């Protein structure tokens, strides 16, 4: 399971920065939105 940074990088490459959402990053990482906001408030 990739982490948040890896998931974000893959998503930015696939859809671009402007189209990326926090939920999409979470979906790719296999984690939860709460965990993401816990680390990146």
Rosetta blueprint (number, residue, H / E / L):
1 X L
2 X L
3 X L
4 X H
5 X H
6 X H
7 X H
8 X H
9 X H
10 X H
11 X H
12 X H
13 X H
14 X H
15 X H
16 X L
17 X L
18 X L
19 X L
20 X L
21 X L
22 X H
23 X H
24 X H
25 X H
26 X H
27 X H
28 X H
29 X H
30 X L
31 X L
32 X L
33 X H
34 X H
35 X H
36 X H
37 X H
38 X H
39 X H
40 X L
41 X L
